[in-house]
Amino acid sequence: MIIGIQRGLEGLKEKLEERGYKVYYDDEYYQPVDAYIFNKRFNIPDIDYGDDLEIRSSIEKIPCHPNKGVLLISSTNKSIDEIEEILNNRVYSPLF
């Protein structure tokens, strides 16, 4: 699983890498990611969708990508265990 992460979440990045995840800052990885972790200051409408591919390539649904999109996860008020559960289940909470 490849995870994009917003700068400023260095501690979370290190913890996820310790658990075996491949984690990259959004400004250093230009391929589709499975999930993107951000803090409460991230706002999708603020993204520049011009020629900048930093996050655009991940948010767009890519036909050959197995998950057909990126899972957006807010790190606000979540522990590393909660974030890992979201990553593994691809949902914020159980459906049933």
Biopython code that builds the backbone (N, CA, C, O; Angstrom):
import numpy as np
from Bio.PDB.StructureBuilder import StructureBuilder

atoms = [
    (1, "MET", "N", (0.854, -1.179, 0.000)),
    (1, "MET", "CA", (0.000, 0.000, 0.000)),
    (1, "MET", "C", (0.893, 1.233, 0.000)),
    (1, "MET", "O", (1.840, 1.331, 0.780)),
    (2, "ILE", "N", (0.580, 2.162, -0.877)),
    (2, "ILE", "CA", (1.327, 3.412, -0.963)),
    (2, "ILE", "C", (0.450, 4.528, -0.413)),
    (2, "ILE", "O", (-0.705, 4.686, -0.809)),
    (3, "ILE", "N", (1.021, 5.295, 0.506)),
    (3, "ILE", "CA", (0.271, 6.344, 1.197)),
    (3, "ILE", "C", (0.950, 7.685, 0.951)),
    (3, "ILE", "O", (2.163, 7.821, 1.113)),
    (4, "GLY", "N", (0.156, 8.666, 0.559)),
    (4, "GLY", "CA", (0.620, 10.042, 0.476)),
    (4, "GLY", "C", (0.278, 10.719, 1.796)),
    (4, "GLY", "O", (-0.731, 10.398, 2.423)),
    (5, "ILE", "N", (1.119, 11.652, 2.213)),
    (5, "ILE", "CA", (0.871, 12.322, 3.487)),
    (5, "ILE", "C", (1.241, 13.793, 3.374)),
    (5, "ILE", "O", (2.195, 14.155, 2.686)),
    (6, "GLN", "N", (0.492, 14.616, 4.044)),
    (6, "GLN", "CA", (0.715, 16.056, 4.039)),
    (6, "GLN", "C", (1.937, 16.381, 4.896)),
    (6, "GLN", "O", (2.150, 15.770, 5.944)),
    (7, "ARG", "N", (2.725, 17.333, 4.450)),
    (7, "ARG", "CA", (3.865, 17.798, 5.259)),
    (7, "ARG", "C", (3.336, 18.328, 6.584)),
    (7, "ARG", "O", (2.243, 18.890, 6.653)),
    (8, "GLY", "N", (4.120, 18.141, 7.621)),
    (8, "GLY", "CA", (3.701, 18.545, 8.953)),
    (8, "GLY", "C", (3.254, 17.358, 9.792)),
    (8, "GLY", "O", (3.036, 17.488, 10.997)),
    (9, "LEU", "N", (3.118, 16.199, 9.154)),
    (9, "LEU", "CA", (2.708, 14.985, 9.857)),
    (9, "LEU", "C", (3.876, 13.995, 9.911)),
    (9, "LEU", "O", (3.700, 12.795, 9.700)),
    (10, "GLU", "N", (5.067, 14.519, 10.196)),
    (10, "GLU", "CA", (6.279, 13.714, 10.185)),
    (10, "GLU", "C", (6.217, 12.549, 11.175)),
    (10, "GLU", "O", (6.632, 11.436, 10.851)),
    (11, "GLY", "N", (5.703, 12.799, 12.375)),
    (11, "GLY", "CA", (5.614, 11.745, 13.383)),
    (11, "GLY", "C", (4.732, 10.598, 12.923)),
    (11, "GLY", "O", (5.075, 9.431, 13.114)),
    (12, "LEU", "N", (3.614, 10.920, 12.326)),
    (12, "LEU", "CA", (2.702, 9.908, 11.805)),
    (12, "LEU", "C", (3.353, 9.147, 10.655)),
    (12, "LEU", "O", (3.212, 7.928, 10.556)),
    (13, "LYS", "N", (4.058, 9.856, 9.795)),
    (13, "LYS", "CA", (4.766, 9.218, 8.676)),
    (13, "LYS", "C", (5.746, 8.174, 9.207)),
    (13, "LYS", "O", (5.783, 7.049, 8.709)),
    (14, "GLU", "N", (6.534, 8.539, 10.208)),
    (14, "GLU", "CA", (7.519, 7.615, 10.775)),
    (14, "GLU", "C", (6.845, 6.378, 11.381)),
    (14, "GLU", "O", (7.318, 5.258, 11.192)),
    (15, "LYS", "N", (5.747, 6.579, 12.104)),
    (15, "LYS", "CA", (5.043, 5.454, 12.727)),
    (15, "LYS", "C", (4.477, 4.497, 11.684)),
    (15, "LYS", "O", (4.534, 3.280, 11.857)),
    (16, "LEU", "N", (3.929, 5.050, 10.596)),
    (16, "LEU", "CA", (3.387, 4.203, 9.537)),
    (16, "LEU", "C", (4.499, 3.427, 8.834)),
    (16, "LEU", "O", (4.328, 2.256, 8.495)),
    (17, "GLU", "N", (5.635, 4.082, 8.618)),
    (17, "GLU", "CA", (6.769, 3.397, 7.990)),
    (17, "GLU", "C", (7.281, 2.271, 8.884)),
    (17, "GLU", "O", (7.670, 1.214, 8.388)),
    (18, "GLU", "N", (7.284, 2.490, 10.189)),
    (18, "GLU", "CA", (7.690, 1.446, 11.131)),
    (18, "GLU", "C", (6.762, 0.233, 11.047)),
    (18, "GLU", "O", (7.177, -0.892, 11.327)),
    (19, "ARG", "N", (5.516, 0.465, 10.664)),
    (19, "ARG", "CA", (4.538, -0.622, 10.539)),
    (19, "ARG", "C", (4.532, -1.235, 9.139)),
    (19, "ARG", "O", (3.700, -2.089, 8.834)),
    (20, "GLY", "N", (5.457, -0.801, 8.299)),
    (20, "GLY", "CA", (5.622, -1.437, 6.993)),
    (20, "GLY", "C", (4.968, -0.740, 5.813)),
    (20, "GLY", "O", (5.007, -1.265, 4.700)),
    (21, "TYR", "N", (4.370, 0.418, 6.019)),
    (21, "TYR", "CA", (3.728, 1.136, 4.916)),
    (21, "TYR", "C", (4.757, 1.971, 4.159)),
    (21, "TYR", "O", (5.735, 2.447, 4.735)),
    (22, "LYS", "N", (4.521, 2.138, 2.863)),
    (22, "LYS", "CA", (5.320, 3.039, 2.047)),
    (22, "LYS", "C", (4.621, 4.386, 2.086)),
    (22, "LYS", "O", (3.512, 4.527, 1.571)),
    (23, "VAL", "N", (5.261, 5.378, 2.695)),
    (23, "VAL", "CA", (4.641, 6.680, 2.915)),
    (23, "VAL", "C", (5.514, 7.762, 2.282)),
    (23, "VAL", "O", (6.723, 7.818, 2.508)),
    (24, "TYR", "N", (4.871, 8.627, 1.479)),
    (24, "TYR", "CA", (5.582, 9.686, 0.781)),
    (24, "TYR", "C", (4.864, 11.014, 0.972)),
    (24, "TYR", "O", (3.636, 11.071, 1.031)),
    (25, "TYR", "N", (5.643, 12.071, 1.066)),
    (25, "TYR", "CA", (5.039, 13.407, 1.074)),
    (25, "TYR", "C", (4.462, 13.681, -0.305)),
    (25, "TYR", "O", (4.986, 13.219, -1.319)),
    (26, "ASP", "N", (3.380, 14.435, -0.325)),
    (26, "ASP", "CA", (2.687, 14.680, -1.596)),
    (26, "ASP", "C", (3.531, 15.443, -2.609)),
    (26, "ASP", "O", (3.241, 15.403, -3.805)),
    (27, "ASP", "N", (4.575, 16.141, -2.148)),
    (27, "ASP", "CA", (5.393, 16.895, -3.092)),
    (27, "ASP", "C", (6.637, 16.127, -3.543)),
    (27, "ASP", "O", (7.494, 16.689, -4.225)),
    (28, "GLU", "N", (6.745, 14.837, -3.166)),
    (28, "GLU", "CA", (7.891, 14.061, -3.600)),
    (28, "GLU", "C", (7.519, 12.742, -4.276)),
    (28, "GLU", "O", (8.398, 11.949, -4.615)),
    (29, "TYR", "N", (6.235, 12.506, -4.469)),
    (29, "TYR", "CA", (5.790, 11.271, -5.125)),
    (29, "TYR", "C", (4.689, 11.641, -6.103)),
    (29, "TYR", "O", (3.666, 12.202, -5.710)),
    (30, "TYR", "N", (4.895, 11.328, -7.373)),
    (30, "TYR", "CA", (3.994, 11.807, -8.416)),
    (30, "TYR", "C", (3.199, 10.695, -9.093)),
    (30, "TYR", "O", (2.761, 10.856, -10.232)),
    (31, "GLN", "N", (3.011, 9.583, -8.415)),
    (31, "GLN", "CA", (2.229, 8.476, -8.936)),
    (31, "GLN", "C", (0.961, 8.333, -8.087)),
    (31, "GLN", "O", (0.873, 8.917, -7.006)),
    (32, "PRO", "N", (-0.010, 7.569, -8.562)),
    (32, "PRO", "CA", (-1.221, 7.357, -7.758)),
    (32, "PRO", "C", (-0.889, 6.701, -6.414)),
    (32, "PRO", "O", (0.016, 5.872, -6.317)),
    (33, "VAL", "N", (-1.630, 7.084, -5.398)),
    (33, "VAL", "CA", (-1.481, 6.498, -4.070)),
    (33, "VAL", "C", (-2.791, 5.822, -3.684)),
    (33, "VAL", "O", (-3.842, 6.119, -4.253)),
    (34, "ASP", "N", (-2.724, 4.917, -2.720)),
    (34, "ASP", "CA", (-3.919, 4.220, -2.252)),
    (34, "ASP", "C", (-4.692, 5.062, -1.239)),
    (34, "ASP", "O", (-5.917, 4.977, -1.150)),
    (35, "ALA", "N", (-3.962, 5.873, -0.478)),
    (35, "ALA", "CA", (-4.591, 6.707, 0.547)),
    (35, "ALA", "C", (-3.795, 7.994, 0.695)),
    (35, "ALA", "O", (-2.597, 8.041, 0.415)),
    (36, "TYR", "N", (-4.485, 9.035, 1.142)),
    (36, "TYR", "CA", (-3.821, 10.318, 1.418)),
    (36, "TYR", "C", (-4.247, 10.762, 2.804)),
    (36, "TYR", "O", (-5.439, 10.859, 3.098)),
    (37, "ILE", "N", (-3.261, 11.033, 3.657)),
    (37, "ILE", "CA", (-3.540, 11.452, 5.028)),
    (37, "ILE", "C", (-3.223, 12.937, 5.154)),
    (37, "ILE", "O", (-2.160, 13.400, 4.739)),
    (38, "PHE", "N", (-4.159, 13.667, 5.733)),
    (38, "PHE", "CA", (-4.029, 15.112, 5.870)),
    (38, "PHE", "C", (-4.503, 15.525, 7.249)),
    (38, "PHE", "O", (-5.159, 14.756, 7.952)),
    (39, "ASN", "N", (-4.159, 16.759, 7.633)),
    (39, "ASN", "CA", (-4.714, 17.286, 8.876)),
    (39, "ASN", "C", (-5.864, 18.215, 8.535)),
    (39, "ASN", "O", (-6.184, 18.395, 7.360)),
    (40, "LYS", "N", (-6.476, 18.796, 9.521)),
    (40, "LYS", "CA", (-7.702, 19.577, 9.291)),
    (40, "LYS", "C", (-7.504, 20.811, 8.431)),
    (40, "LYS", "O", (-8.487, 21.418, 8.006)),
    (41, "ARG", "N", (-6.267, 21.202, 8.160)),
    (41, "ARG", "CA", (-6.038, 22.384, 7.332)),
    (41, "ARG", "C", (-6.112, 22.095, 5.845)),
    (41, "ARG", "O", (-6.131, 23.023, 5.037)),
    (42, "PHE", "N", (-6.156, 20.812, 5.463)),
    (42, "PHE", "CA", (-6.227, 20.414, 4.057)),
    (42, "PHE", "C", (-7.642, 20.656, 3.547)),
    (42, "PHE", "O", (-8.611, 20.296, 4.215)),
    (43, "ASN", "N", (-7.768, 21.258, 2.379)),
    (43, "ASN", "CA", (-9.079, 21.559, 1.827)),
    (43, "ASN", "C", (-9.057, 21.241, 0.329)),
    (43, "ASN", "O", (-8.372, 21.920, -0.436)),
    (44, "ILE", "N", (-9.783, 20.238, -0.082)),
    (44, "ILE", "CA", (-9.765, 19.805, -1.480)),
    (44, "ILE", "C", (-10.056, 20.940, -2.465)),
    (44, "ILE", "O", (-9.373, 21.026, -3.485)),
    (45, "PRO", "N", (-11.037, 21.814, -2.211)),
    (45, "PRO", "CA", (-11.266, 22.886, -3.187)),
    (45, "PRO", "C", (-10.079, 23.820, -3.374)),
    (45, "PRO", "O", (-10.017, 24.535, -4.374)),
    (46, "ASP", "N", (-9.130, 23.832, -2.427)),
    (46, "ASP", "CA", (-7.963, 24.696, -2.539)),
    (46, "ASP", "C", (-6.869, 24.116, -3.428)),
    (46, "ASP", "O", (-5.885, 24.799, -3.712)),
    (47, "ILE", "N", (-7.019, 22.876, -3.870)),
    (47, "ILE", "CA", (-5.991, 22.243, -4.691)),
    (47, "ILE", "C", (-5.975, 22.876, -6.073)),
    (47, "ILE", "O", (-7.026, 23.081, -6.681)),
    (48, "ASP", "N", (-4.798, 23.180, -6.559)),
    (48, "ASP", "CA", (-4.629, 23.693, -7.912)),
    (48, "ASP", "C", (-4.608, 22.504, -8.860)),
    (48, "ASP", "O", (-3.678, 21.698, -8.820)),
    (49, "TYR", "N", (-5.609, 22.386, -9.702)),
    (49, "TYR", "CA", (-5.709, 21.256, -10.608)),
    (49, "TYR", "C", (-5.077, 21.535, -11.964)),
    (49, "TYR", "O", (-5.399, 20.865, -12.944)),
    (50, "GLY", "N", (-4.193, 22.502, -12.033)),
    (50, "GLY", "CA", (-3.521, 22.801, -13.286)),
    (50, "GLY", "C", (-2.580, 21.695, -13.692)),
    (50, "GLY", "O", (-2.946, 20.520, -13.645)),
    (51, "ASP", "N", (-1.381, 22.046, -14.088)),
    (51, "ASP", "CA", (-0.400, 21.063, -14.533)),
    (51, "ASP", "C", (0.304, 20.376, -13.376)),
    (51, "ASP", "O", (1.094, 19.459, -13.601)),
    (52, "ASP", "N", (0.040, 20.792, -12.145)),
    (52, "ASP", "CA", (0.688, 20.232, -10.969)),
    (52, "ASP", "C", (0.095, 18.864, -10.667)),
    (52, "ASP", "O", (-1.099, 18.756, -10.384)),
    (53, "LEU", "N", (0.916, 17.814, -10.722)),
    (53, "LEU", "CA", (0.437, 16.447, -10.562)),
    (53, "LEU", "C", (0.573, 15.925, -9.136)),
    (53, "LEU", "O", (0.298, 14.750, -8.896)),
    (54, "GLU", "N", (0.987, 16.758, -8.182)),
    (54, "GLU", "CA", (1.264, 16.264, -6.838)),
    (54, "GLU", "C", (0.134, 15.442, -6.265)),
    (54, "GLU", "O", (0.362, 14.324, -5.802)),
    (55, "ILE", "N", (-1.066, 15.959, -6.282)),
    (55, "ILE", "CA", (-2.177, 15.204, -5.704)),
    (55, "ILE", "C", (-3.219, 14.875, -6.760)),
    (55, "ILE", "O", (-4.015, 13.953, -6.582)),
    (56, "ARG", "N", (-3.220, 15.605, -7.833)),
    (56, "ARG", "CA", (-4.214, 15.417, -8.877)),
    (56, "ARG", "C", (-4.241, 13.985, -9.398)),
    (56, "ARG", "O", (-5.316, 13.422, -9.608)),
    (57, "SER", "N", (-3.079, 13.396, -9.607)),
    (57, "SER", "CA", (-3.040, 12.046, -10.166)),
    (57, "SER", "C", (-3.604, 11.024, -9.200)),
    (57, "SER", "O", (-4.040, 9.953, -9.623)),
    (58, "SER", "N", (-3.605, 11.329, -7.923)),
    (58, "SER", "CA", (-4.138, 10.404, -6.937)),
    (58, "SER", "C", (-5.640, 10.563, -6.752)),
    (58, "SER", "O", (-6.352, 9.574, -6.580)),
    (59, "ILE", "N", (-6.119, 11.780, -6.786)),
    (59, "ILE", "CA", (-7.542, 12.018, -6.546)),
    (59, "ILE", "C", (-8.383, 11.577, -7.735)),
    (59, "ILE", "O", (-9.507, 11.104, -7.564)),
    (60, "GLU", "N", (-7.846, 11.730, -8.930)),
    (60, "GLU", "CA", (-8.585, 11.281, -10.100)),
    (60, "GLU", "C", (-8.764, 9.778, -10.050)),
    (60, "GLU", "O", (-7.882, 9.061, -9.578)),
    (61, "LYS", "N", (-9.877, 9.303, -10.524)),
    (61, "LYS", "CA", (-10.081, 7.858, -10.600)),
    (61, "LYS", "C", (-9.346, 7.347, -11.826)),
    (61, "LYS", "O", (-9.611, 7.767, -12.952)),
    (62, "ILE", "N", (-8.438, 6.453, -11.591)),
    (62, "ILE", "CA", (-7.585, 5.934, -12.648)),
    (62, "ILE", "C", (-8.037, 4.517, -12.977)),
    (62, "ILE", "O", (-7.999, 3.655, -12.099)),
    (63, "PRO", "N", (-8.465, 4.241, -14.216)),
    (63, "PRO", "CA", (-9.053, 2.951, -14.569)),
    (63, "PRO", "C", (-8.179, 1.740, -14.249)),
    (63, "PRO", "O", (-8.706, 0.695, -13.868)),
    (64, "CYS", "N", (-6.873, 1.851, -14.393)),
    (64, "CYS", "CA", (-6.012, 0.688, -14.162)),
    (64, "CYS", "C", (-5.632, 0.540, -12.688)),
    (64, "CYS", "O", (-4.995, -0.447, -12.318)),
    (65, "HIS", "N", (-6.000, 1.476, -11.860)),
    (65, "HIS", "CA", (-5.668, 1.414, -10.439)),
    (65, "HIS", "C", (-6.684, 0.511, -9.749)),
    (65, "HIS", "O", (-7.886, 0.714, -9.924)),
    (66, "PRO", "N", (-6.245, -0.485, -8.966)),
    (66, "PRO", "CA", (-7.159, -1.491, -8.417)),
    (66, "PRO", "C", (-8.278, -0.945, -7.531)),
    (66, "PRO", "O", (-9.354, -1.541, -7.484)),
    (67, "ASN", "N", (-8.064, 0.154, -6.837)),
    (67, "ASN", "CA", (-9.082, 0.678, -5.934)),
    (67, "ASN", "C", (-9.932, 1.770, -6.553)),
    (67, "ASN", "O", (-10.863, 2.257, -5.910)),
    (68, "LYS", "N", (-9.644, 2.165, -7.766)),
    (68, "LYS", "CA", (-10.429, 3.158, -8.504)),
    (68, "LYS", "C", (-10.516, 4.504, -7.802)),
    (68, "LYS", "O", (-11.503, 5.219, -7.975)),
    (69, "GLY", "N", (-9.521, 4.863, -7.025)),
    (69, "GLY", "CA", (-9.502, 6.162, -6.379)),
    (69, "GLY", "C", (-8.660, 6.126, -5.125)),
    (69, "GLY", "O", (-8.087, 5.097, -4.767)),
    (70, "VAL", "N", (-8.594, 7.265, -4.467)),
    (70, "VAL", "CA", (-7.766, 7.381, -3.271)),
    (70, "VAL", "C", (-8.652, 7.536, -2.040)),
    (70, "VAL", "O", (-9.675, 8.219, -2.083)),
    (71, "LEU", "N", (-8.258, 6.906, -0.962)),
    (71, "LEU", "CA", (-8.952, 7.030, 0.314)),
    (71, "LEU", "C", (-8.380, 8.248, 1.027)),
    (71, "LEU", "O", (-7.186, 8.280, 1.324)),
    (72, "LEU", "N", (-9.208, 9.250, 1.306)),
    (72, "LEU", "CA", (-8.769, 10.448, 2.020)),
    (72, "LEU", "C", (-9.024, 10.256, 3.507)),
    (72, "LEU", "O", (-10.141, 9.941, 3.916)),
    (73, "ILE", "N", (-7.983, 10.446, 4.318)),
    (73, "ILE", "CA", (-8.081, 10.234, 5.755)),
    (73, "ILE", "C", (-7.631, 11.489, 6.490)),
    (73, "ILE", "O", (-6.503, 11.949, 6.310)),
    (74, "SER", "N", (-8.503, 12.035, 7.307)),
    (74, "SER", "CA", (-8.135, 13.145, 8.174)),
    (74, "SER", "C", (-7.446, 12.572, 9.401)),
    (74, "SER", "O", (-7.973, 11.666, 10.047)),
    (75, "SER", "N", (-6.270, 13.096, 9.723)),
    (75, "SER", "CA", (-5.534, 12.612, 10.892)),
    (75, "SER", "C", (-6.006, 13.273, 12.190)),
    (75, "SER", "O", (-5.569, 12.895, 13.277)),
    (76, "THR", "N", (-6.881, 14.242, 12.077)),
    (76, "THR", "CA", (-7.346, 14.987, 13.236)),
    (76, "THR", "C", (-8.040, 14.071, 14.239)),
    (76, "THR", "O", (-8.991, 13.367, 13.899)),
    (77, "ASN", "N", (-7.554, 14.091, 15.475)),
    (77, "ASN", "CA", (-8.116, 13.316, 16.589)),
    (77, "ASN", "C", (-8.119, 11.811, 16.347)),
    (77, "ASN", "O", (-8.997, 11.113, 16.854)),
    (78, "LYS", "N", (-7.160, 11.296, 15.584)),
    (78, "LYS", "CA", (-7.077, 9.860, 15.340)),
    (78, "LYS", "C", (-5.715, 9.342, 15.801)),
    (78, "LYS", "O", (-4.685, 9.982, 15.590)),
    (79, "SER", "N", (-5.735, 8.179, 16.430)),
    (79, "SER", "CA", (-4.492, 7.529, 16.833)),
    (79, "SER", "C", (-3.915, 6.773, 15.641)),
    (79, "SER", "O", (-4.584, 6.587, 14.624)),
    (80, "ILE", "N", (-2.673, 6.345, 15.782)),
    (80, "ILE", "CA", (-2.046, 5.543, 14.725)),
    (80, "ILE", "C", (-2.825, 4.247, 14.508)),
    (80, "ILE", "O", (-2.954, 3.785, 13.374)),
    (81, "ASP", "N", (-3.342, 3.660, 15.582)),
    (81, "ASP", "CA", (-4.125, 2.425, 15.448)),
    (81, "ASP", "C", (-5.420, 2.666, 14.682)),
    (81, "ASP", "O", (-5.817, 1.837, 13.863)),
    (82, "GLU", "N", (-6.084, 3.798, 14.940)),
    (82, "GLU", "CA", (-7.323, 4.123, 14.222)),
    (82, "GLU", "C", (-7.038, 4.352, 12.734)),
    (82, "GLU", "O", (-7.801, 3.913, 11.874)),
    (83, "ILE", "N", (-5.943, 5.037, 12.447)),
    (83, "ILE", "CA", (-5.589, 5.287, 11.049)),
    (83, "ILE", "C", (-5.252, 3.983, 10.340)),
    (83, "ILE", "O", (-5.645, 3.776, 9.192)),
    (84, "GLU", "N", (-4.526, 3.109, 11.021)),
    (84, "GLU", "CA", (-4.198, 1.822, 10.405)),
    (84, "GLU", "C", (-5.456, 0.990, 10.158)),
    (84, "GLU", "O", (-5.546, 0.305, 9.139)),
    (85, "GLU", "N", (-6.409, 1.036, 11.055)),
    (85, "GLU", "CA", (-7.663, 0.312, 10.851)),
    (85, "GLU", "C", (-8.414, 0.857, 9.638)),
    (85, "GLU", "O", (-8.973, 0.090, 8.853)),
    (86, "ILE", "N", (-8.426, 2.169, 9.489)),
    (86, "ILE", "CA", (-9.066, 2.790, 8.325)),
    (86, "ILE", "C", (-8.355, 2.345, 7.046)),
    (86, "ILE", "O", (-9.009, 2.018, 6.056)),
    (87, "LEU", "N", (-7.030, 2.331, 7.062)),
    (87, "LEU", "CA", (-6.268, 1.905, 5.894)),
    (87, "LEU", "C", (-6.579, 0.454, 5.528)),
    (87, "LEU", "O", (-6.765, 0.131, 4.355)),
    (88, "ASN", "N", (-6.632, -0.399, 6.516)),
    (88, "ASN", "CA", (-6.855, -1.823, 6.262)),
    (88, "ASN", "C", (-8.269, -2.128, 5.800)),
    (88, "ASN", "O", (-8.474, -3.035, 4.994)),
    (89, "ASN", "N", (-9.249, -1.381, 6.301)),
    (89, "ASN", "CA", (-10.650, -1.631, 5.956)),
    (89, "ASN", "C", (-11.165, -0.724, 4.854)),
    (89, "ASN", "O", (-12.243, -0.958, 4.307)),
    (90, "ARG", "N", (-10.405, 0.306, 4.525)),
    (90, "ARG", "CA", (-10.790, 1.333, 3.543)),
    (90, "ARG", "C", (-12.113, 2.019, 3.878)),
    (90, "ARG", "O", (-12.808, 2.502, 2.985)),
    (91, "VAL", "N", (-12.459, 2.061, 5.157)),
    (91, "VAL", "CA", (-13.635, 2.782, 5.626)),
    (91, "VAL", "C", (-13.326, 3.364, 6.999)),
    (91, "VAL", "O", (-12.423, 2.898, 7.694)),
    (92, "TYR", "N", (-14.090, 4.393, 7.385)),
    (92, "TYR", "CA", (-13.900, 5.035, 8.679)),
    (92, "TYR", "C", (-14.535, 4.259, 9.822)),
    (92, "TYR", "O", (-14.060, 4.330, 10.956)),
    (93, "SER", "N", (-15.584, 3.530, 9.544)),
    (93, "SER", "CA", (-16.248, 2.774, 10.599)),
    (93, "SER", "C", (-16.919, 1.545, 9.994)),
    (93, "SER", "O", (-17.156, 1.494, 8.788)),
    (94, "PRO", "N", (-17.220, 0.567, 10.822)),
    (94, "PRO", "CA", (-17.894, -0.617, 10.281)),
    (94, "PRO", "C", (-19.241, -0.253, 9.662)),
    (94, "PRO", "O", (-19.934, 0.647, 10.139)),
    (95, "LEU", "N", (-19.596, -0.952, 8.612)),
    (95, "LEU", "CA", (-20.888, -0.673, 7.971)),
    (95, "LEU", "C", (-22.039, -1.253, 8.772)),
    (95, "LEU", "O", (-23.153, -0.731, 8.719)),
    (96, "PHE", "N", (-21.791, -2.324, 9.513)),
    (96, "PHE", "CA", (-22.849, -2.975, 10.290)),
    (96, "PHE", "C", (-22.428, -3.159, 11.726)),
    (96, "PHE", "O", (-23.193, -3.692, 12.530)),
]
sb = StructureBuilder()
sb.init_structure("model")
sb.init_model(0)
sb.init_chain("A")
sb.init_seg("    ")
for serial, (resi, resn, name, xyz) in enumerate(atoms, 1):
    if name == "N":
        sb.init_residue(resn, " ", resi, " ")
    sb.init_atom(name, np.array(xyz, "f"), 0.0, 1.0, " ", f" {name:<3s}", serial, name[0])
structure = sb.get_structure()
